[in-house]
């Protein structure tokens, strides 16, 4: 009788936790990199994604910060948590997170909240690869923690944060999105020089009149978006032979002759997709 009571209590607890979450399973899901997303949830949405070795994904969603536990993954398929998203929940401090996250989490998305500062340190996972802090209008300061934490971070998105002030960037970034961050000729641009592994860079929708003249020759960008700025010219050093996408729309560039000359010197740039205004 006592054993039955204990089992009943455990089942009741499990059902109460499950009722906070809606979970679905997806077969053979592809592991996508951090990508910008302009679809902002209208209500507080917490999304947890588990994945197993067979690339099967379990996605669980809740709509309130008032939850006591993470959703239990499928015990039969060896799932581990890889992605945690908390969007449009008016999160103002990391102390409001209702639970700690396991070390297996590689993607953290806290976009569309009210963060003013962010510290990449415990209790956040130390093995994070991708961090999304888009649409936090009060966000000013970011501390990326010690070197051990920084060395894993390769993707960073800070879109639509107009008050952001950066004193450093993780050195191993391959993906950086600073779209609509009200960058003028700020101290952010010199930080790009040290990002020797960077392949994807967006500086769109800012007020840039020029790009840094000095750029590390080891930086081999494959994607560069500088649309909606005040650029009149781009230095040759930004046009590497690995470049595959170049977006120059809505600038003050009068002629693309400098690009044509670069194509003659670097024939592989003929494979680059270039987006410009029609009158250019």
C-alpha positions, 0 to 999 in steps of 0.5 A: 500500500505504501509503495502504491502511494509513493508511485501515485505521488511520483506520477502526479508530480510528473504529470504536473510538470508535463502539463507545463510543456507541450512536446513534439518529436521530429525525425532526422532533424538537421542541426542548424547554425545560429540565424537571425530571426525577425519573428518575435513571439507575441507571448512569452515563449520558452523552447527547449530542444533535445537531440539524440545521436540519430538526429531525432529532435524533441521540442518542448514549449511553455508560455510562462516563466512560472515553471519549476522544472525543465521538461523530461526528455525521452528516456528511451532514446538518449536525448540531450538538451542542445538548445534553450530559447526564452523569448518575449518574457520580459527577462531583465536579469539572468537570476530570473531564469527558473532553473539552471541549464545542463552543460550540453546546451550549445545554443542560448537564445534570449532575444526580445527581452529586457536585459540591460547587462549580460554575463556569460558565466556560471550558471550558464553552460560553459560550452555554449557555441551560439548566443542570440541576444537580439532585441534587448533594447536596454542592453548596454554591457556584455561580459563574455567571461573568462577565456575558457568560456569564450573559446567555445563561442563561435556564433553571436547575434546582437541585432537591434540593440542600439545602446550596446557598448562592447569592449571585447569580443570572443576571439573564435567567432565565425558568425557575428551579426551587428545589424541595426546596432546604431554603430557609427564610427564606434569602438566596436569596429576595431574589435573586428580586427582580431576575429581571424576566424570570422566568415559571416559578418553583418553590419547592416542598418547602421550609420557607417561611412567607412569600414576599418582600413586595417583588417587582419589578412587572415580574416576570410569572409564568406558573407558580408552584409553592409547594406543600409549604411553611408558607405561610398567605397569598400577597401580591397582588403574586405574583398577576399577570394572566399567571399560568396555574398556581398550586400551593398544595397542602400549606400552612397556608392556611386560606381562599382568600378572598384569591384570590376577591377578587383574581379580582374585581379581575383577571378574567383570573385566572379562567383560572388553574389553581389546585391546592389541598388538598381541604379548602380 
